Amino acid sequence: MRKFTLVAAALAMTALAACKDETATCTPEQAQAKLTEFMTLAQTAAASNPQKLTELTPKLTEVQQQLTANPNDTVAACKALDDMIAALK
C-alpha cells in the first residue's frame, strides 16, 4: 500500500506539471478534477480491495516513467489519469 501511495503521488505530480499550459488539451482544472477522482477511487480501493491496488502498481509505475520522460505531453498526462480511473472503477 505504501508503495502504491508513493507511485500514485508521483503520477499525480507529474500529470499536474504536464497540464499547466492553459492552451493545452488538458487544462489545470481538468487535470485537478481527474486527479481528485483518481485519488478518491484509489483510497476506496485501498480500503475495499487492496489486491487491486497491488495489481495496478506496475502499471502506475510505467505510466509515471512515461510521463517523467515526456513532461510536456499534456494529452498523455490526461490519458494516463483516465486510464487509471477506468482501471479502478
N, C-alpha and C positions, 0 to 999 in steps of 0.2 A: 504494500500500500504506500509506503513512504517513497519508494522509487517511482511509482505511478504519479504521485503528487508532484515530485520534483520534475518529472518529464512533462507533465501537464502544465506546470507553471512556466517552464522554459518554452513550451509550444505557445502558450498564451502570450508571453512577452515578445516572442519572435513574430507572431501573427500581428500583434498590435503595432509593432515597429514597422512592419511591411505596409500597414494600412494607414499611414499618416498623411498621405497625399490626398487632398480634397478632390482632385480631379480623377482619381483612380476609380476603378470599378468597385472597389471596396472602400467605403468611407470609414473614418474612425468610428462613427456612430454605429455603422453596420457591424464592424468588427467587434465592437464592445458588446453589442446585443448577442452576436454569435458566441462570443467568449463567455458571457454570462450564462447563456443556455447550456453551453458545453460544461462549464464548471458545476452548474446545478445538477445536470444529468450524471456527471462523474461522482458527485457526492452521494446522490441517490443510489447509484450502482455500488459504491463502496459499502454502503450500509446494507443493501439488499442482495447484492450479487458480486462479492469480491473476486470470484473466479473470472468473471467477465473482464474486470479491470486487469487482471494478470494476463489474460489473453490479448488484450489491447496494447499492453505496454510496448511490445516490439514495434507495432505499427506507429504508435506515438513517437517513439524514438526515431524511426525512419522519417516521419513527417518533419520532426523538429530538425533533423540533419539537413533535409532538403531545403527547408525554409532558411536555415542559417547560411547555407551555401548561396541562396538567392534571396537576400533580404528585401529586395525592392520588387519582388514579384507578388503584387497585391492579389492577382487572380488566384495564384497558388495558395496564398495565405487564407483567403476566404473559402476556397475549395477544401483545404485541409480541415478547417473548422467544421464545414458542412459534412465532410466525410466522417469525422469523429462524432459529431452529433448523431448522424444516422446509425453509426455502429453502436452507440449507447442506447438508442431507442429500442 
